[in-house]
Each structure stands twice: as C-alpha cells, then as structure tokens.
Amino acid sequence: MFQYSKTWKNFTKIYIINMTYIYWFTKYAWSDKIWKIPWKLKAWDLFLFWEDYYLSLGDEISFFEQYVYEIREPESKFQLIEKNLISKETIQFINYIVYERYCPYYNAMKYFLPQEINKLIERKIWKKKIKFKDDISFWVEWNKKKNLVNHPKIDSSLLTPLKMRLASLEPSTALRSEWQLITNWQTLIIFPDLRTLINSTDDEFRKQPWVDTLLSTNTQNQKDKSRRNIKQWNTKVIFATHSEIFQNYNNLNKIIIFYPHKRYYANQQDPRYKTLAVVQKMSEIYGCELQIVEN
C-alpha cells in the first residue's frame, strides 16, 4: 500500500493506492513472473485471469522496487479459484528465501508449488477426520505389549499414548522408540539421505495414513498429494530429506533434524542454502520447537 499527498489551495488530500503483487504461473520468466495490479486482492488466494493462474502475494514482497510491470484490468476479470492456497507463514518464508539468497521468485516458488498448478488443483483432497482408534491400532497393541498403556481404548482425548524421548536415546534407534501422538499439530523430521531415513524409522509407522515420507524421487503426482494432505491437515508426521522440507504446513509445532552438519544438507542449486540455517528460520517463522540430533 502506498500513499502520497497533494496540496492545492490550502487543502490537502490523501490518495491511498491499493497495490497487490501477483505471481504468474507460466513457462515464461517475464519480469520474474511477478506483476502488480493497482487494487487489492486477498493475499494467498489463487486466481484465474484469461487462461493463466495467478497467486496473490499481498502488498509486501522482497525487492519490490524491481517489479514495475502492471496489469491494468478490472477486478471483475480475476476469477477466484481457491482461497488460501498457501499460508501467511509460507509467503513469509518465500520472501525470506528470495531476500536472503538473492534468487528470483520463480526459483524459490518451485520448492513450494509445482509449475503446472492446474494439476495440483485437480488433485484437491478434502480434509478428512482421522479415526485414531483404527489408524493407530498397531501402535496401541505395541504399547500394550510394552505395558505403557493400561486402557485398551485410544482416542483423541488421550493425547499421550506414546512418548517421544529423542534427547535420551541413541540417534540410530530414536525413531524406533516410543512416540507422542498429538492430534492438533504437525511434526517435521528431516534426514540427510534416504538410507538414514529408512534405517532410523519403523516400516509399520511409515505406513500409517497420517504419516508421509517426502523424497525427491517421488513422482509429481505423489508430491501433489502430499502437499494437499499436509495443507488439509491429514498428515501429522512428515519424514523428509532436505529438498522436500518446503511445504505449506497447517500447524507446524516441531522440527527434528538429524545430523545437520552432513554434507548432503548443502544445496548446490539456486537458491543455494544450508538446511540447518533454513530450518532455524522456519522455526522462527512458524513459531515451533527445533530439536537437533547430532552424531
């Protein structure tokens, strides 16, 4: 939002110009795919203009002085496709990457959203209520064998059927141990490579419907479904390698990173970054706890 004053014959008028920056989902990198429109669009919403999709970034972006191209069309020509495609925190995170890594928006955006945004829209997944009694039946039985839970029934009112004690465990066996399943937030657990992820986690746990494993080798269809499930809060626990941590989290409460000083965590492509520095900023933006598991 910009404002300026105009004085004429002892009268001062204040003109308020509503300005919105929009990201253009197109294969052409014209103007870094960032345009501005001289009126207000709700931030984080996805719009259709003619045959192209645009994401509203709001009125605050990094290096705003570089983006001078405007679309001077009436607001009525922009059709709302989806509200809150990404969250306020995700926009803030994207702006941080662009500013700190000095990379164009289309290089930062590719980590969060696919270029073919229409396919992501087609794969929309509605939020579903998870029946914890059925979904964690395996872990209930496992708990009972360990004599950790005396009552056979587990539901959303019992928020601590299992306990997580990473700090007191050996890293190699930490994720084979007792878990704390909290139904109202998400946990991100990051590994340096696929081998470490597989060796440090339990196969049965990864198969649970509220657990997702994000890998760079996943197909685009799998990645789109994962993005939807994370946004719709169907996914509670996220295992990921460093390249897949950029998601539209619903209510991220805790980040756990294993062996943060391994060489795999240094990304050599634009934007270049070290994963530990990125997750430290994520912890600040999302207001969540960060736990580091060293060798």
Contacts in CASP RR format, 6 or more apart in sequence:
PFRMAT RR
TARGET T0000
AUTHOR 0000-0000-0000
METHOD contacts of the structure
MODEL  1
MFQYSKTWKNFTKIYIINMTYIYWFTKYAWSDKIWKIPWKLKAWDLFLFW
EDYYLSLGDEISFFEQYVYEIREPESKFQLIEKNLISKETIQFINYIVYE
RYCPYYNAMKYFLPQEINKLIERKIWKKKIKFKDDISFWVEWNKKKNLVN
HPKIDSSLLTPLKMRLASLEPSTALRSEWQLITNWQTLIIFPDLRTLINS
TDDEFRKQPWVDTLLSTNTQNQKDKSRRNIKQWNTKVIFATHSEIFQNYN
NLNKIIIFYPHKRYYANQQDPRYKTLAVVQKMSEIYGCELQIVEN
1 16 0 8 1.000
1 17 0 8 1.000
1 18 0 8 1.000
1 19 0 8 1.000
1 59 0 8 1.000
2 16 0 8 1.000
2 17 0 8 1.000
2 19 0 8 1.000
3 14 0 8 1.000
3 15 0 8 1.000
3 16 0 8 1.000
3 17 0 8 1.000
4 14 0 8 1.000
4 15 0 8 1.000
5 12 0 8 1.000
5 13 0 8 1.000
5 14 0 8 1.000
5 15 0 8 1.000
6 12 0 8 1.000
6 13 0 8 1.000
6 15 0 8 1.000
17 38 0 8 1.000
18 38 0 8 1.000
18 39 0 8 1.000
18 40 0 8 1.000
18 59 0 8 1.000
19 36 0 8 1.000
19 37 0 8 1.000
19 38 0 8 1.000
19 39 0 8 1.000
19 40 0 8 1.000
19 59 0 8 1.000
20 36 0 8 1.000
20 37 0 8 1.000
20 39 0 8 1.000
20 40 0 8 1.000
20 41 0 8 1.000
20 43 0 8 1.000
20 56 0 8 1.000
20 57 0 8 1.000
20 58 0 8 1.000
20 59 0 8 1.000
21 34 0 8 1.000
21 35 0 8 1.000
21 36 0 8 1.000
21 56 0 8 1.000
21 57 0 8 1.000
21 58 0 8 1.000
21 59 0 8 1.000
21 61 0 8 1.000
21 64 0 8 1.000
21 67 0 8 1.000
22 34 0 8 1.000
22 35 0 8 1.000
22 36 0 8 1.000
22 37 0 8 1.000
22 41 0 8 1.000
22 47 0 8 1.000
22 54 0 8 1.000
22 55 0 8 1.000
22 56 0 8 1.000
22 57 0 8 1.000
22 71 0 8 1.000
23 33 0 8 1.000
23 34 0 8 1.000
23 54 0 8 1.000
23 55 0 8 1.000
23 57 0 8 1.000
23 105 0 8 1.000
23 109 0 8 1.000
24 30 0 8 1.000
24 33 0 8 1.000
24 34 0 8 1.000
24 35 0 8 1.000
24 52 0 8 1.000
24 53 0 8 1.000
24 54 0 8 1.000
25 33 0 8 1.000
25 52 0 8 1.000
25 53 0 8 1.000
25 54 0 8 1.000
25 55 0 8 1.000
25 113 0 8 1.000
25 115 0 8 1.000
25 117 0 8 1.000
26 33 0 8 1.000
26 52 0 8 1.000
27 115 0 8 1.000
29 104 0 8 1.000
29 106 0 8 1.000
30 69 0 8 1.000
31 67 0 8 1.000
31 69 0 8 1.000
32 66 0 8 1.000
32 67 0 8 1.000
32 104 0 8 1.000
32 105 0 8 1.000
32 106 0 8 1.000
33 104 0 8 1.000
33 105 0 8 1.000
33 106 0 8 1.000
33 109 0 8 1.000
34 57 0 8 1.000
34 61 0 8 1.000
34 67 0 8 1.000
34 105 0 8 1.000
35 54 0 8 1.000
35 67 0 8 1.000
35 69 0 8 1.000
35 70 0 8 1.000
35 71 0 8 1.000
36 67 0 8 1.000
36 68 0 8 1.000
36 69 0 8 1.000
36 70 0 8 1.000
36 71 0 8 1.000
37 70 0 8 1.000
37 71 0 8 1.000
37 72 0 8 1.000
37 73 0 8 1.000
38 70 0 8 1.000
38 72 0 8 1.000
39 75 0 8 1.000
40 59 0 8 1.000
41 47 0 8 1.000
41 56 0 8 1.000
41 58 0 8 1.000
41 75 0 8 1.000
41 78 0 8 1.000
42 56 0 8 1.000
42 83 0 8 1.000
43 56 0 8 1.000
43 57 0 8 1.000
43 58 0 8 1.000
43 59 0 8 1.000
43 88 0 8 1.000
43 91 0 8 1.000
44 55 0 8 1.000
44 56 0 8 1.000
44 58 0 8 1.000
44 83 0 8 1.000
44 84 0 8 1.000
44 85 0 8 1.000
44 86 0 8 1.000
44 87 0 8 1.000
44 88 0 8 1.000
44 90 0 8 1.000
44 91 0 8 1.000
45 55 0 8 1.000
45 56 0 8 1.000
45 80 0 8 1.000
45 81 0 8 1.000
45 82 0 8 1.000
45 83 0 8 1.000
45 84 0 8 1.000
45 85 0 8 1.000
46 53 0 8 1.000
46 54 0 8 1.000
46 55 0 8 1.000
46 56 0 8 1.000
46 80 0 8 1.000
46 81 0 8 1.000
46 82 0 8 1.000
46 85 0 8 1.000
46 117 0 8 1.000
46 121 0 8 1.000
47 53 0 8 1.000
47 54 0 8 1.000
47 55 0 8 1.000
47 56 0 8 1.000
47 78 0 8 1.000
47 79 0 8 1.000
47 80 0 8 1.000
47 81 0 8 1.000
48 54 0 8 1.000
48 78 0 8 1.000
48 79 0 8 1.000
48 81 0 8 1.000
49 71 0 8 1.000
49 73 0 8 1.000
49 77 0 8 1.000
49 78 0 8 1.000
49 79 0 8 1.000
50 77 0 8 1.000
53 81 0 8 1.000
53 117 0 8 1.000
53 118 0 8 1.000
54 78 0 8 1.000
55 85 0 8 1.000
55 86 0 8 1.000
55 113 0 8 1.000
55 117 0 8 1.000
57 91 0 8 1.000
58 91 0 8 1.000
60 95 0 8 1.000
61 67 0 8 1.000
61 95 0 8 1.000
61 98 0 8 1.000
61 105 0 8 1.000
62 95 0 8 1.000
62 96 0 8 1.000
62 98 0 8 1.000
62 99 0 8 1.000
63 98 0 8 1.000
63 99 0 8 1.000
81 121 0 8 1.000
82 121 0 8 1.000
82 124 0 8 1.000
85 113 0 8 1.000
85 248 0 8 1.000
86 112 0 8 1.000
86 113 0 8 1.000
86 231 0 8 1.000
86 248 0 8 1.000
87 248 0 8 1.000
87 249 0 8 1.000
87 250 0 8 1.000
89 249 0 8 1.000
89 285 0 8 1.000
89 286 0 8 1.000
90 112 0 8 1.000
90 248 0 8 1.000
90 249 0 8 1.000
92 285 0 8 1.000
93 246 0 8 1.000
93 281 0 8 1.000
93 282 0 8 1.000
93 285 0 8 1.000
94 105 0 8 1.000
94 108 0 8 1.000
94 109 0 8 1.000
94 112 0 8 1.000
96 281 0 8 1.000
96 285 0 8 1.000
97 103 0 8 1.000
97 108 0 8 1.000
97 111 0 8 1.000
97 271 0 8 1.000
97 273 0 8 1.000
97 278 0 8 1.000
98 104 0 8 1.000
98 105 0 8 1.000
98 108 0 8 1.000
98 271 0 8 1.000
101 108 0 8 1.000
101 270 0 8 1.000
101 271 0 8 1.000
101 272 0 8 1.000
101 273 0 8 1.000
102 271 0 8 1.000
103 270 0 8 1.000
103 271 0 8 1.000
107 270 0 8 1.000
107 271 0 8 1.000
108 271 0 8 1.000
111 243 0 8 1.000
111 246 0 8 1.000
112 246 0 8 1.000
112 247 0 8 1.000
112 248 0 8 1.000
113 120 0 8 1.000
113 227 0 8 1.000
114 120 0 8 1.000
114 220 0 8 1.000
114 223 0 8 1.000
114 224 0 8 1.000
116 220 0 8 1.000
119 220 0 8 1.000
119 224 0 8 1.000
120 224 0 8 1.000
120 227 0 8 1.000
120 228 0 8 1.000
123 221 0 8 1.000
123 224 0 8 1.000
123 225 0 8 1.000
123 228 0 8 1.000
124 228 0 8 1.000
125 225 0 8 1.000
125 228 0 8 1.000
125 229 0 8 1.000
125 232 0 8 1.000
125 234 0 8 1.000
126 232 0 8 1.000
127 232 0 8 1.000
127 233 0 8 1.000
127 234 0 8 1.000
128 232 0 8 1.000
128 234 0 8 1.000
130 183 0 8 1.000
130 209 0 8 1.000
130 210 0 8 1.000
130 234 0 8 1.000
130 236 0 8 1.000
132 154 0 8 1.000
132 155 0 8 1.000
132 156 0 8 1.000
132 181 0 8 1.000
132 183 0 8 1.000
133 140 0 8 1.000
133 153 0 8 1.000
133 154 0 8 1.000
133 155 0 8 1.000
135 208 0 8 1.000
135 209 0 8 1.000
135 210 0 8 1.000
136 154 0 8 1.000
136 161 0 8 1.000
136 181 0 8 1.000
136 208 0 8 1.000
138 204 0 8 1.000
138 208 0 8 1.000
139 161 0 8 1.000
139 162 0 8 1.000
139 179 0 8 1.000
139 181 0 8 1.000
139 205 0 8 1.000
139 208 0 8 1.000
140 149 0 8 1.000
140 152 0 8 1.000
140 154 0 8 1.000
140 161 0 8 1.000
143 149 0 8 1.000
143 161 0 8 1.000
143 162 0 8 1.000
144 152 0 8 1.000
146 178 0 8 1.000
148 161 0 8 1.000
148 162 0 8 1.000
148 163 0 8 1.000
148 178 0 8 1.000
149 161 0 8 1.000
151 158 0 8 1.000
154 161 0 8 1.000
156 183 0 8 1.000
159 181 0 8 1.000
159 182 0 8 1.000
159 183 0 8 1.000
160 180 0 8 1.000
160 181 0 8 1.000
160 182 0 8 1.000
161 181 0 8 1.000
162 178 0 8 1.000
162 179 0 8 1.000
162 180 0 8 1.000
162 181 0 8 1.000
163 178 0 8 1.000
163 179 0 8 1.000
163 180 0 8 1.000
164 177 0 8 1.000
164 178 0 8 1.000
164 179 0 8 1.000
164 180 0 8 1.000
165 177 0 8 1.000
165 178 0 8 1.000
166 174 0 8 1.000
166 256 0 8 1.000
166 291 0 8 1.000
166 293 0 8 1.000
167 291 0 8 1.000
169 177 0 8 1.000
171 200 0 8 1.000
171 258 0 8 1.000
171 259 0 8 1.000
171 293 0 8 1.000
171 294 0 8 1.000
171 295 0 8 1.000
172 199 0 8 1.000
172 200 0 8 1.000
173 200 0 8 1.000
174 200 0 8 1.000
174 293 0 8 1.000
175 189 0 8 1.000
175 200 0 8 1.000
175 201 0 8 1.000
175 202 0 8 1.000
175 205 0 8 1.000
176 200 0 8 1.000
176 201 0 8 1.000
176 202 0 8 1.000
179 205 0 8 1.000
181 236 0 8 1.000
182 236 0 8 1.000
182 253 0 8 1.000
183 236 0 8 1.000
184 251 0 8 1.000
185 236 0 8 1.000
185 251 0 8 1.000
185 252 0 8 1.000
185 253 0 8 1.000
185 254 0 8 1.000
186 230 0 8 1.000
186 233 0 8 1.000
186 235 0 8 1.000
186 236 0 8 1.000
186 237 0 8 1.000
186 238 0 8 1.000
186 249 0 8 1.000
186 250 0 8 1.000
186 251 0 8 1.000
186 252 0 8 1.000
186 253 0 8 1.000
187 236 0 8 1.000
187 237 0 8 1.000
187 238 0 8 1.000
187 252 0 8 1.000
187 253 0 8 1.000
187 254 0 8 1.000
187 255 0 8 1.000
187 256 0 8 1.000
188 238 0 8 1.000
188 240 0 8 1.000
188 245 0 8 1.000
188 249 0 8 1.000
188 252 0 8 1.000
188 254 0 8 1.000
188 255 0 8 1.000
188 256 0 8 1.000
189 237 0 8 1.000
189 238 0 8 1.000
189 239 0 8 1.000
189 240 0 8 1.000
189 255 0 8 1.000
189 256 0 8 1.000
189 257 0 8 1.000
189 258 0 8 1.000
190 240 0 8 1.000
190 241 0 8 1.000
190 242 0 8 1.000
190 245 0 8 1.000
190 255 0 8 1.000
190 256 0 8 1.000
190 257 0 8 1.000
190 258 0 8 1.000
190 275 0 8 1.000
190 279 0 8 1.000
191 197 0 8 1.000
191 200 0 8 1.000
191 239 0 8 1.000
191 240 0 8 1.000
191 241 0 8 1.000
191 258 0 8 1.000
191 259 0 8 1.000
192 241 0 8 1.000
192 242 0 8 1.000
192 258 0 8 1.000
192 259 0 8 1.000
192 262 0 8 1.000
192 264 0 8 1.000
192 265 0 8 1.000
193 241 0 8 1.000
193 262 0 8 1.000
193 264 0 8 1.000
194 215 0 8 1.000
194 217 0 8 1.000
194 241 0 8 1.000
196 258 0 8 1.000
196 259 0 8 1.000
197 213 0 8 1.000
197 239 0 8 1.000
197 241 0 8 1.000
200 258 0 8 1.000
201 239 0 8 1.000
205 211 0 8 1.000
206 213 0 8 1.000
206 239 0 8 1.000
208 237 0 8 1.000
209 234 0 8 1.000
210 234 0 8 1.000
210 235 0 8 1.000
210 236 0 8 1.000
210 237 0 8 1.000
211 235 0 8 1.000
211 236 0 8 1.000
211 237 0 8 1.000
211 238 0 8 1.000
211 239 0 8 1.000
212 226 0 8 1.000
212 229 0 8 1.000
212 230 0 8 1.000
212 235 0 8 1.000
212 237 0 8 1.000
212 238 0 8 1.000
212 239 0 8 1.000
213 239 0 8 1.000
213 240 0 8 1.000
214 223 0 8 1.000
214 226 0 8 1.000
214 238 0 8 1.000
214 239 0 8 1.000
214 240 0 8 1.000
214 241 0 8 1.000
214 244 0 8 1.000
214 245 0 8 1.000
214 247 0 8 1.000
215 240 0 8 1.000
215 241 0 8 1.000
215 244 0 8 1.000
216 241 0 8 1.000
216 243 0 8 1.000
216 244 0 8 1.000
218 226 0 8 1.000
218 244 0 8 1.000
223 244 0 8 1.000
226 235 0 8 1.000
226 247 0 8 1.000
227 247 0 8 1.000
227 248 0 8 1.000
228 234 0 8 1.000
229 235 0 8 1.000
230 238 0 8 1.000
230 247 0 8 1.000
230 248 0 8 1.000
230 249 0 8 1.000
230 250 0 8 1.000
231 248 0 8 1.000
231 250 0 8 1.000
232 250 0 8 1.000
233 250 0 8 1.000
233 251 0 8 1.000
238 247 0 8 1.000
241 264 0 8 1.000
242 264 0 8 1.000
242 265 0 8 1.000
242 267 0 8 1.000
242 275 0 8 1.000
243 267 0 8 1.000
245 275 0 8 1.000
245 278 0 8 1.000
245 279 0 8 1.000
245 282 0 8 1.000
249 286 0 8 1.000
252 282 0 8 1.000
252 286 0 8 1.000
252 287 0 8 1.000
252 288 0 8 1.000
253 288 0 8 1.000
253 289 0 8 1.000
254 288 0 8 1.000
254 289 0 8 1.000
254 290 0 8 1.000
254 291 0 8 1.000
255 279 0 8 1.000
255 282 0 8 1.000
255 283 0 8 1.000
255 288 0 8 1.000
255 289 0 8 1.000
255 290 0 8 1.000
255 291 0 8 1.000
256 291 0 8 1.000
256 292 0 8 1.000
256 293 0 8 1.000
257 275 0 8 1.000
257 276 0 8 1.000
257 279 0 8 1.000
257 290 0 8 1.000
257 291 0 8 1.000
257 292 0 8 1.000
257 293 0 8 1.000
258 293 0 8 1.000
259 293 0 8 1.000
259 294 0 8 1.000
259 295 0 8 1.000
260 275 0 8 1.000
260 276 0 8 1.000
260 279 0 8 1.000
260 292 0 8 1.000
260 294 0 8 1.000
261 276 0 8 1.000
261 294 0 8 1.000
265 274 0 8 1.000
265 275 0 8 1.000
265 276 0 8 1.000
266 272 0 8 1.000
266 273 0 8 1.000
266 274 0 8 1.000
266 275 0 8 1.000
267 273 0 8 1.000
267 274 0 8 1.000
267 275 0 8 1.000
276 292 0 8 1.000
279 290 0 8 1.000
280 290 0 8 1.000
282 288 0 8 1.000
282 290 0 8 1.000
283 289 0 8 1.000
283 290 0 8 1.000
END
